[in-house]
Every structure is written in structure tokens, then in C-alpha cells.
């Protein structure tokens, strides 16, 4: 019988300790998931901004090119 009592006592100590460790792991996984989501949102924003910047650069390239061509035609 003393073995059963010690096993029951041991379970009383092990279960809360495991529950506490699991709670910590769940919290860490939750934080990691939140951080990954925020990173994905930031990368989406960054990719949109890069596309807009490229569009602006292409437009400027065409405007400056047209301007230079007009200047060259007027000078000759």
C-alpha cells in the first residue's frame, strides 16, 4: 500500500508541474504565432510599397525619357 500512496502523492505533484510547463509552452507558441502573423502582414505591406515605388520609378523614367528626347529634338 505505501507504493500506491507515494504514486498518488507523486501524481499530485507531477500533474500540476506538467500543466504549468504546458501552459508556458502554449503561451510561447501563441506568442510565436502572433509574431509570425505580424511579420506576414508587414511583408504584405512592404511588397505593396515596393510595387508602388517601382510603378513610380517606371513612370518617372518614361517622363524623363520623353523630356530628354524633346530637348534633343529641339536642340537639333
C-alpha positions as a LaTeX table, in Angstrom:
\begin{tabular}{lrrr}
\hline
Residue & $x$ (\AA) & $y$ (\AA) & $z$ (\AA) \\
\hline
Unk1 & 0.00 & 0.00 & 0.00 \\
Unk2 & 2.72 & 2.55 & 0.65 \\
Unk3 & 3.69 & 2.34 & $-3.02$ \\
Unk4 & 0.17 & 3.39 & $-4.09$ \\
Unk5 & 0.18 & 6.27 & $-1.64$ \\
Unk6 & 3.51 & 7.51 & $-2.88$ \\
Unk7 & 2.34 & 7.15 & $-6.52$ \\
Unk8 & $-0.79$ & 9.16 & $-5.72$ \\
Unk9 & 1.28 & 11.77 & $-3.97$ \\
Unk10 & 3.70 & 11.79 & $-6.85$ \\
Unk11 & 0.84 & 12.27 & $-9.33$ \\
Unk12 & $-0.41$ & 15.19 & $-7.27$ \\
Unk13 & 2.95 & 16.90 & $-7.74$ \\
Unk14 & 3.67 & 15.83 & $-11.32$ \\
Unk15 & 0.32 & 16.80 & $-12.86$ \\
Unk16 & 0.40 & 20.47 & $-11.76$ \\
Unk17 & 4.06 & 20.75 & $-12.76$ \\
Unk18 & 3.30 & 19.33 & $-16.21$ \\
Unk19 & 0.25 & 21.58 & $-16.53$ \\
Unk20 & 2.38 & 24.60 & $-15.68$ \\
Unk21 & 5.02 & 23.61 & $-18.25$ \\
Unk22 & 2.33 & 23.05 & $-20.88$ \\
Unk23 & 0.84 & 26.46 & $-20.09$ \\
Unk24 & 4.24 & 28.05 & $-20.65$ \\
Unk25 & 4.69 & 26.18 & $-23.93$ \\
Unk26 & 1.21 & 27.17 & $-25.10$ \\
Unk27 & 1.98 & 30.78 & $-24.24$ \\
Unk28 & 5.24 & 30.66 & $-26.20$ \\
Unk29 & 3.56 & 29.05 & $-29.21$ \\
Unk30 & 0.83 & 31.68 & $-29.05$ \\
Unk31 & 3.40 & 34.48 & $-28.98$ \\
Unk32 & 5.29 & 32.90 & $-31.87$ \\
Unk33 & 2.08 & 32.56 & $-33.88$ \\
Unk34 & 1.20 & 36.20 & $-33.24$ \\
Unk35 & 4.72 & 37.32 & $-34.21$ \\
Unk36 & 4.60 & 35.29 & $-37.42$ \\
Unk37 & 1.23 & 36.79 & $-38.31$ \\
Unk38 & 2.54 & 40.32 & $-37.70$ \\
Unk39 & 5.59 & 39.53 & $-39.85$ \\
Unk40 & 3.35 & 38.27 & $-42.67$ \\
Unk41 & 1.24 & 41.44 & $-42.50$ \\
Unk42 & 4.40 & 43.59 & $-42.53$ \\
Unk43 & 5.78 & 41.69 & $-45.53$ \\
Unk44 & 2.49 & 42.17 & $-47.37$ \\
Unk45 & 2.65 & 45.91 & $-46.72$ \\
Unk46 & 6.30 & 46.04 & $-47.78$ \\
Unk47 & 5.61 & 44.18 & $-51.02$ \\
Unk48 & 2.77 & 46.60 & $-51.84$ \\
Unk49 & 5.05 & 49.57 & $-51.15$ \\
Unk50 & 7.80 & 48.10 & $-53.33$ \\
Unk51 & 5.33 & 47.63 & $-56.20$ \\
Unk52 & 4.15 & 51.23 & $-55.83$ \\
Unk53 & 7.74 & 52.51 & $-55.79$ \\
Unk54 & 8.55 & 50.52 & $-58.92$ \\
Unk55 & 5.49 & 51.93 & $-60.66$ \\
Unk56 & 6.55 & 55.47 & $-59.71$ \\
Unk57 & 10.09 & 54.84 & $-60.95$ \\
Unk58 & 8.83 & 53.46 & $-64.27$ \\
Unk59 & 6.56 & 56.47 & $-64.74$ \\
Unk60 & 9.38 & 58.86 & $-63.90$ \\
Unk61 & 11.69 & 57.01 & $-66.29$ \\
Unk62 & 9.20 & 57.49 & $-69.13$ \\
Unk63 & 8.56 & 61.15 & $-68.29$ \\
Unk64 & 12.26 & 61.97 & $-68.04$ \\
Unk65 & 12.94 & 60.00 & $-71.24$ \\
Unk66 & 10.26 & 61.91 & $-73.12$ \\
Unk67 & 11.61 & 65.19 & $-71.77$ \\
Unk68 & 15.17 & 64.36 & $-72.83$ \\
Unk69 & 14.02 & 63.29 & $-76.30$ \\
Unk70 & 12.10 & 66.56 & $-76.72$ \\
Unk71 & 15.14 & 68.57 & $-75.62$ \\
Unk72 & 17.34 & 66.72 & $-78.08$ \\
Unk73 & 14.88 & 67.29 & $-80.92$ \\
Unk74 & 14.64 & 70.99 & $-80.12$ \\
Unk75 & 18.40 & 71.42 & $-79.95$ \\
Unk76 & 18.99 & 69.93 & $-83.41$ \\
\hline
\end{tabular}
